[in-house]
Amino acid sequence: MSALPTTHRPFVIAAVMASMFMVAIEATIVSTAMPQIVGQLGGLSLYSWVFSSFLLTQTAATVVFGKLSDVYGRKPVMLVGIGVFLAASLLCGFARSMPAMIAFRLLQGIGAGAIQPIALTIVGDLYSAEERGRIQGFLASVWAVSAVMGPLAGGFIIEHASWSWIFWLNLPVGLLAAGGFVLFLHEGVLRERRRIDAAGAALFTVTIGALMVALTEAGNSDERGALIAAGVAVVGAVLFVLQERHAPEPVIAFSVWSRRPIAASNGSSLLAGMALIGLTTFLPMYVQGVLGRTPLVAGLALTVMVLGWPIGATLAARTLKRFGLRPILLTGSLLLPAGASLLLTLGPGSAPFTAGFASLVMGFGMGLLSTAALVLIQEIVPWSQRGSATASNVFSRNLGSTLGATVFGAVLNHGLRNGGAGVNADELQRLLATGTAAPGLDGIRTALQQALHLTFWAMFVIAAAGVVLAWLVPHVPLGRSRETTPAE
């Protein structure tokens, strides 16, 4: 798809940013309000599923909607995704029980699974790689602004209004985004008859959903649910592969996903996603529990990662033509283990500056890597496969976040169990709440420091493995032909 005369690119980008803002701010703003929500609705045992349910369906839906956008065009599928997201947001605000909230969050995740990959695909359609420097900076800044605004907006709403407005604020933003796509995005899509692989889409959704449940439930005292879900995921994966090999229009074209540039880029993105979720989850715990700093200092140490990401993304996009895709991707992948190695130098007497600098380096590296990987993938496929290829990269990063949360959580628990202090959850919570000045917690603090150090080692190893996969990415020249599709 090219930028047709009736397509107003600045207004389309504004709509893209508005739609991505809804998804980006969702995690931080909802987490701020959850204590009040669970206080009214009850169901504390289901607390984590308010977040897990959203991520589950978002990850599963990403690839399916990416394929649908290749068949029906970006605009109609994006509008469907926004519609589903807004309907679910409205319902979340009216939820009066925790099971209802989880059900509506499942629906909201489906909408997010359409919005995120298709928004990035639209940018790839409208702009050449050389033009994307400024645009990628705008898109990356959406995530940085959301990370800062989410807690602030959530706290303000909880203090001055009902928690329902946490979800209802999406309505005006989503309607404006939808209006922007309707009025200003005009794409020409060849209306050929193409069968949709409904069976493949269903099997993929069940497989990824079961995998996410298994990962979420792993490590619980009762692991039967995790084992059952893992079994369903294995059976579903086998049936899905058999289905895709015979489907005329597969949801996942193995001939595309297995191409060396795409497979290596997605593998590197997956491992980078694992490393980043480890940083965002456990660095604040180290700053508070081991260094004895306030939650504000811990938040600032992590915030510089969110600032480093858009800076890296902007720099990568602006220098793609000068340095090439592969060198930028490799540089970004190298900065991730470099930042993780700084975390290995942390000790009880370390300054928070070291933690913050490590966070900045990893965020900057992720900005370089994610931009180069996405542009590379979009450069080597035609319009009819760009939605699926873009979705594959988004899917890899999301899956990496889920895998990372599980793996690093298991490493931390192993370190705490073998730390010799008999740490339990109540003692750990007391340490994080009172800081290092609290009496009688020296042994727990030492065990936490050792367990987190082991976790940082796991992050370093995974980030280093990402460098190996990035090294396997071949040279891909810029300047793909700007394909055109028949005007509607």
N, C-alpha and C positions, 0 to 999 in steps of 0.2 A: 504494500500500500504506500503510495506517495502522498505528499501533502497536496490535495486537490485544491483548486482555486477557492472553493467555498469553505475550506477548512481553515479556521483561524487558530493558528498554533498557540499563541500566547494564552488565549482563553481556554484551549484544551488543556494546556499545562496547568493552568489554575485549577481546572476541574480535577485533574490527576492529583495535584497536591492536596486538594480538599478531601478527596476520597481516601488517599493514603493516610491523611491526618487522623481520620476516624479510627483506622485500624491501629495506627502507631500509638495513639494515646490510650487505647483501651486497657492495656495491661496496667499502666501506672495509675490511672484514675480509678479503676475498679479496685485495685489492691488497697488504695487509701480508704475507700468506703466500706470494704468488706467487714471490718469489726462491727460497724453499726448495722450493716445488713444482717449479719448472722445473729446479732443481738436481738433483732426484731423477728426474724424468720425462724430462728433456732437451727437445729441440724448442724451443730459444730463438727460432727464427725464427717460431714460432707464438704467441709470448707474448701479443701484443695481441689475438689472436682469442679468448682465454679471456674477455676482457671484451666484445669486439665481438659474439661469438656470443650472449651473454646479452641484450644490448641489441637485437640484431637480431630475435630471436623475441619478446621482450617487446613491442617496438613494433608488430610485425605482428599479434600476437595480441590486443592491447588492444581494437581495434574489433570483432573477431570475437566475443570473449567478452561485450563490452558488448551486442551484439545478441542473443546467446544468453540473456543474463539477462533481456531483455525478453520472450522467448518462454517460457522454462521457469521463470523466477523466479530470485531472487538466490541463495537458499541452495543449491540443487543445483549451480549453476554454480560458486559459490564453493568448495564442497566438492571438486568436481572439480579446480579450480585448486590448492587446497592439497594434494590427493593427488598431482598431477603434480609440484608443487614439492618435496614431501618425498621422493618416489621418486627424483627426479633428484638431490637433495642426498645421499641415501644412495649412489647410484651414483658421484657425484663423489668421495666419500671413498674408494671402492674403485678409482678410476681408476689405471691403471699405465702409461699413455702419454699424451702430449699430445693426439693425435687423439681418444682416448677421452674425455679431460677436456672437450674442445671439444664433442663430441657430447652429453655429459651436460649441459653448460652451455646448449646449445641447448634441451634439454628443460626445464631449470630456468627459462629465460626464458619458455617457454610458460605455465608455472604462474604466474609473476609477472605476465604479461600478463592473467591472469584476476583475480588478487588485488587489484591496485591500483585499477582502475576500479570493480570491484564493491563493494569496501569503501567507497569514497566514495559510491557510489549508495545503499548501505544507509543511510548517515547521512542522505542526502537524503530517503529514504523515511520514516525514523522521526522526523525532527525538522523543524519548520518553520524558515524562515530566522531568525526572531526567537529561536529556541531554540539556535541553533548556535554562539553565542559561546564558551561553555565547551567544547563538543565540538571545535570547530575548533582551539582552543588545545591540547587534548590531542593531536589528530592531528598538528599541526605540531611539537609537542614530541618526537614519536616520531622525526622526521627529525633534530632537533637532538641528541637523546641518541644516536642511531645514529652520527652523525658523530663524536662524541667517544668513544663506547665501542668502535667498530669497530677503530681502530688499537690501542687498549689491549688489547682482548680478543684480537685477532690476535697481537700480540706476546707476550702471556702464554701463549697456546696453543702457539705455535711454540717457546717456550723450555722449556715443561714437558710437552708432549705431542706427539702426531703431528699433522701438518697436516690429516689427515682430519677431526679434530674441528671444524675451521673450518666444514665443511659439516654434520657430524652434529649440531651444536648446534641446527640448525633443527628436528630431529625432535621434541623435547619441546615446543618453542614452538608448532610447527604442530599437533601433536596436541591441545594445550590449546585453541588457537583453533578447530579443527574441532569439538571437544566443545562449546565455547561456542555455536557456531552451531546445532549439532544440538539442544541442550537448550533454548536460550533464544530462538531466532529462529523465529517461526511466522508465515508469510506466507500470505495467501489469493491464489491465482493462478487465474484463469479458464482452465480446461483446454480451450481451443479448438484446433481443428486448424489449424496454421499451418505452411506449408511453409518449410523452411530453404533458403536460397540457398547450397547447397554449392559450386556453380560460382563464385559471386561471392566466397565466403570463400577458396576456393583461389586465384583470380586475385589477390585483394587481398594474400594472404600472399606469393605469388610476386613481385608487383610491389614491395611494401615491402621484402621480403628482398633483392631485386636492387638496389633503390635504396640500401639500407644497405651492401651489399657495395661498390657503386660509390663511395659516399662514404668508406668505410673505406680502400679501396685507392687512392683519388685521391692523387696526389702521389708515389707510389712510382716507383722508377726504371723498372720495367716496368709501363706503364699499360694493357697489353692486357686484363688481367683487369677493370680498372675500366671500360674501354670496352665490353667484352662485357656486363658486368652492367648498365651504363647502357642498352644497347640492349634487353636483356631487360625492364628496367623500363619503357621507353617502350612496347614492344609489349604488355606486360602491362597497362599503364594504359589503353591504347586498348580492349583486349578487355574490361577490367573495366567501363569506362564503358558500353560497348555492352550488357554483361550486366545491369548495374544498371538500365538504363532500361526493361528488359522484365521484370525479375524481380518477381513479386507481393509478395515479402517481401525487399527488397534489404538487403544488409549495411550499406550506406550509403545512407540515404534522402536524395537530393539536395535534396528539398523541405524537409528539416529542416536539413541542414548548410548550405544556402545562405541560410537566413533571416538577415537582417542582424544581429540581436543575436548569434547563434551564430557566424556567419562572422567578424564583427569581433572578438569576444571571443577566438575561437580563433586568429585571426591575430595579435592582440596577445600572446597567451600564447606562440605559437611564437617571435616575435621576442624576447620576454623570456627564454625558454629559451635562445636563442642567446646573448644578452648574459651570462646567468649562467654558462654553460659557459665563456665566454671569461674571465670573472673567476676562476673556480675553477681554470682551467688555467694562466693566465699571470701572475696576481698573485704567487703564490709564487715563480715564476721571476724576476720583477722584484725582489722583496725580497731574494732570495738573490744573484742574479747581478749586479744593478746597485747596489743599496743595500749589498750586502756583509754582510747579516745572516744569522744562523743559521737552519737549518730550523725551529727552534722558534718564532722570531719570525715567520717566514713563515707557519707554521701558525696562529699566533694572529691574524695579520692577516686570514686567511681565515675563521677560526672565528667572528669577530663577525658575518659574513654569515649563518652558520648560526643564530646567536642572534637576529639581526634578523628573520629570516623568521618564526619562530613568534610573535614579539611583534607583528609587523605583521598576521599572520593572525588572532590573537586580537583585536586592536584592531578590525580590519575587521569581524569577525563580531559584535562587541559593539556596534558603532555603525551597523550596516546600516540599522536602522529609523530612526535619527536623521538620517543624512545621505543615505541612498539608495545604490543599487548603482553607478550611473554615476559620481557624484562620487568614490567611494572607488576605483573602477577607474581613473579618470583620474589621481587623486593618485598611486596606485601606479605607473602608467606614467610619470609625470613624474619620480618619484624615481630611476628607473633611469638616464636620461641625466644627471640631476643628479649621481649617484654616479660615472658614467663620466667626467663632465667633471672631477671631482677627480683622476681618474687621469691626465688630460692635464697636470696641473700638476706631476706627479712628475718629479724629476731625480735625478742621482747623489747630491746632497747632501740630499735630502728625508728627513724623519723617517718612520719606519714608521707613526707615528700617522696620517698623512695617508692612507696606503694602507688602514689598518684602518678609518678613518672612512668612506672611500669604499665599502668592503666592507659596512659596517653599513648605510649609506644604501640601497645596492642590494638587500641582503637584506630590509630593512624594506619597500621598495617592492614587491618580489616577493611578500611576504606579503600586502600589501593587494590587489595585482592578482590573484593566483591565487585568493584566497578570493572576491573579488567576481565574478570571471569564472565560477567554478564554480557559485556560488549563482545567478547570473543565468541561466545555461544550464538549471539544474535547475528554476528557477521557471517557465519558459515552455513546458515540455513536460509531457505527461501521463505517468503511471506507465509506460505501454507503450512510451514512447520515452526514458525517463530514463536507462536503462542505456547506450543508444547515444549519447545526448547527452553524458553524463558521460565516456564512453570517448573521445569526439571531443576533449574538452579535454585529457585525459591524453595522448592520442596526439599532439596538437599540441605539447605541452611536450617530450615525448620526442623527437619528430622535430626540434624546434628545437635540442635539445642536440646531436644528431648533426650537423645542418647547421652549427651554430656551431663545433663542433670542427673540421670540415673547412674552413670558410671562414677562420676565424682562424688555423688552422694554415698555410693557403696564404698568408695575409697575412704571417705571421711569416717563413716561408721566403723569400718575395719580398724582405722587408726585409733578411734576412741575406745573401741573394745579392747585393743591390745596396748593401750597407753599406761596401764597399770594403776589408773586412778579410779576405776569403776565409775566412769562418768555416766550419769543418766540425764534425761531430757530436762528435768526440773533444775538440776544443778547448773546445766549449761545455760538455761534461760536466766537463772539468777545471776550468773557471771556476766552475760551480755547486758542485763538490765542495770547492774550496779557498777560494772567496770572493775579494773584491776585493784582499786583501793579497798574492795570488800574483803573482810577478814575470812580466813579459813578456806579460800578458794585457790591457793597457790598451786596445789596439785592438779586441780581441774584445768587451770590456765596452762600449765605445762603440757598436760595431755592434749589440750586443744591445739596448742602451738605445734606439737609433733604431728598431730593428725592433719592439720592444715598444710604443714610443710610437705607431707606425703602427697596430699591432694595437688599441691603446686607442682610436684615432680610429675604426677600423672598428666597435668596440663601441658607441661613442657614436652613430654614424650609425644603426646598427641599432636601438638603444634609442630614438632619436628617431623612427624610422619606426613603432615600436610605439605611440608617443603618438598619431600620426596615426590609426592603426587604432582605438585606444581612443576617440578623439574621435568616430568613426563609430558607436559603440555607442549606440543610442537609450535613452531612459528606460524602465525596466522596473519597474513597481510591485511591492512585496512583497505577500505574502499570497495566494499561489495557493491554490486550494481543495484541501483535503486529501482526495484521491481515496481511495476504498475499493475493495477487491477482494473478491469473494466468499470467505468462509472456506473452508478446505479441508475 
